[in-house]
């Protein structure tokens, strides 16, 4: 019985994942037709960006500090203390800043999208939009997608800066690495492509979080219980999508040998 229930749940998950892929295609077509509700988009940008800023920056600051603690001692032991700042900058720009900021956004915003739209679905507000000749994709999905794809790169860039500041603080106060050596290392290691790759990843992750959250909301059934299940599975699916897509993006952007330092 348990195995049958698990198999049914996995089957439903794949159906909803397919629905999310179809929704992404519909959103792309609608965007080409320049269908955009400006007021809704600006409202969602405020929800995604400024409202998520504090938790994203606190997370990035402590990640930068912890990474420096783990790396600085080992590098100093091998006489490579001058490389601590550069290694931190590469790790943050290429992986930690975009991924962790996207994870924060998935937990905070993706769940809210699924819960809000799921509630509208089970209370038949989505059907009311159709009766008013308003397409839910234009009115609900596209503003959230544009907000995530616009705000997440900005949040990622700010997280990168705060993460570097956290690492600099730990390096100078605990490990006595001179500030100018740390900053010079960042300048030598970090290249323009590292920043561009972070923005590309953030753009992709923002689209995934928005589409998955909205799709799971639009396919919600079963009343309040269904809304709760949709919210949970939307966050889990968004996290999986972030990690899987991050692997392929990193492989495409940074595959090869001999370029890990010069960018």
N, C-alpha and C positions, 0 to 999 in steps of 0.2 A: 504493500500500500504506500509506504514511504517512498520507495523507488519510483512508483508510478506518479506520485505527486511531484517528485523532484523532476522527472522527465517532462511532465506537463509544464512546470514552471520554466524550465529551460527552453521548451518549445515556444512558450509565450514571449520569453525574452528575445529570442531570435526574430519573432514576428514584429515585435516593437522596434528592434534594431533595424529591420528592413523598412519599417514605417519611417524611422528617423532618416534613413538614406533617401527615401522618396521625398520626404519633407525638405531635405537639403537641396534636392534638385528643383523642387517647386520654388523655394526661396531664391535660388539662383536665377530662375526665369523671371520672377517678379522683380528682382533687383535690376535686371537688364531693361525692364520696362519702367524703371525709375518710380516704382510705387513706394512711397515713404510718408508715413504720418509724422510730421516734424515734431508736434507737441509730445506725442508718445515717446518718440526717440529721445528727445531732450530729458524727459522725465526718467526714462530708463538709464540714460547716461549718468544722471545724478545718483541713481540707486547703485549702479555698478561701480562707478568710479569713486567719488568722495566718500560714500558710505563704507566702502571696503578699504579705504586708504590706511586707516590706523592699524588694523589687524595685519595687512600685508606688510607694512613697514616694520612693525614689531617683529613679525616672523623673520623677515630678511635680516634685521639687525642682529638677532640672536643666532641665526644660522651663520652669519659672517663671523661672529665671535667664536662660536663653537668650532667652525672649520679652522680658524686661525690657531686655536688651542691645540687641535689635533695635529696640525701641520708644522707649526713653528718649532716645537721642541725637537721633532725629528730632523727638520732642515738645519737647525742650529747645531745639532749633534754631528751632522755631516759637513758643516761649514758652509751651508748654502742659505744662510739667513736672509741674504739679499734677494732671494727669489720668492719669499713668502707672499709678498704683495701681488706679484704677477700671477702666481698659481691661484691665489684666491680670486683674482679678477677673472681669470679664464674659467674657473669653475662656476662662478656666479653668472657670468655673461652667457656661457654656452649651455649650462644645465640648470643650476640651482635657482637663479632668479626667475626665469620663465616658467619652470615646472612648478616650483613651490607657490608662486603667485597664482598660477592657474589652479592649483589644488585648493588654495584658499577661496578662489572665486567659485569653483565647483561646489564647495561645501556651503558657501554663504549665498551665492546668487543662483546657481543651478538648482539647488533645492527649492529656493523661493519661486523660481519660474515654474517648476513642476507642480508645486503645491497650489500656487495661484491659478494657473491655467487648468489644473486638474479639478479644482473646486468649481471653476466656471463650467467645466465640462459636465460634472455630475449634477450641477444645479441647472443645467440646460441654458446657461447664458451664451454658450457657443452657438446653440441653435437659434437663439434670439438674434445674434449677429447676422446669421444667414438670412433671417427673416427681414432684417433691416438692410439687406443687400450690401453687407460689409464682410469682406473676406477676412477671416481670422488670421491668415498668413500675413496680410498687409497690416492689419491692426495690432496683432499681438506678437507675431514671431519676428518679423523684420526689424521693428524698433529694438527688440532685445538683442538680436544678432548684431546690428550696427553698434549698439551700445557696448557689447562685449568686445567686439573686434576693434573698437576705437579706444576703449578705456584700458584694456588689459596690456597693450604695449606701453602705455604711459605708466601704469602701475609697475610693470616690469622694470622700466628704466629707473623709476624712483627706488624700487626695491634693490636694484643693483647698486645705486649710490649709497643707500643706507647700509647695505651689507658690507661694502668696502669701508664705510666709516666705522662700523662695528669691528671689523678686522683690524683696522688701523689703531683703534683704541686699545684693543687687547695686545697688539704687537708692541706698541710703544710703552704701555703701562706695565705689562707683565713680563715681556721678553726683551725689553730694552732695545728693540730694533729702532734705529733713528727714523723719524718721520720722513725725511727726504729720501732715504734709501727705499722705504716702503713705497712711496709715491713714484719714484723713478722706476722701480720694478714694475709697477702697474703700467706705466707709460711704455716701457720696453716690451712687455708681454702682450698687452691688449691691442688688437688691431681693429680697423673699421669693420671688417667682416664679422668679427665676434659680436659687435653691437647689432649689425644688420641681422645676423642669424637669430639673436635674441628677439628682435622685433618680429621676424617671420614666424618663429615658434609661438610667440604670444598671440599673433594674429590667428594662427591655426587653432590654438588651444581655445581662444575666445569663441571662435565659430563652433567648435565641438561642444563646449559647455552650453552655449545658447541653443543650438539645434537639439541636443539631447534633452535638455531640461524642458524645452517647449514641446517636443515630440512626445515625451513621456506624459506630459500634462494633457495633451490633446487625445491621447489614447487611454486615458484613465476611465475605469468603470468600477462599479461596486460601492459607491457612496464614500463615506468618510474613511472606511478601511482601505478602499482602493486608492484614495488620495495619499494616505500614509505609505502604502506600498510603492506607489509611483515615485514619491519623493525619495524614498530610500534607494530604490533601484536606479533612479536617474543619477543620483550622486555616485553610486558605485560604478555605473556604466561610464559616466563622464571621467572618473578617475582612471579606469581601464583604458579609455580612449586616449587620454593624455599621455599615459606611460607608453602605450604601444606606438602612437604616432611620434612621440619623442624619440624612440629608438630609430625609426625610419628616417626622420628628419636629421638626426645626428649622423646617421650613416651616410646620407646623401651629402650633407654639408661638410663633414670632417673626415670622411674615409681617406685612407692613405697613410703613409708613414712620413715622418720627418717634418711635419708642419704644425706640431702641437704647440710650439713655443712662438714661432714667428707669425701665427695666425693665418 
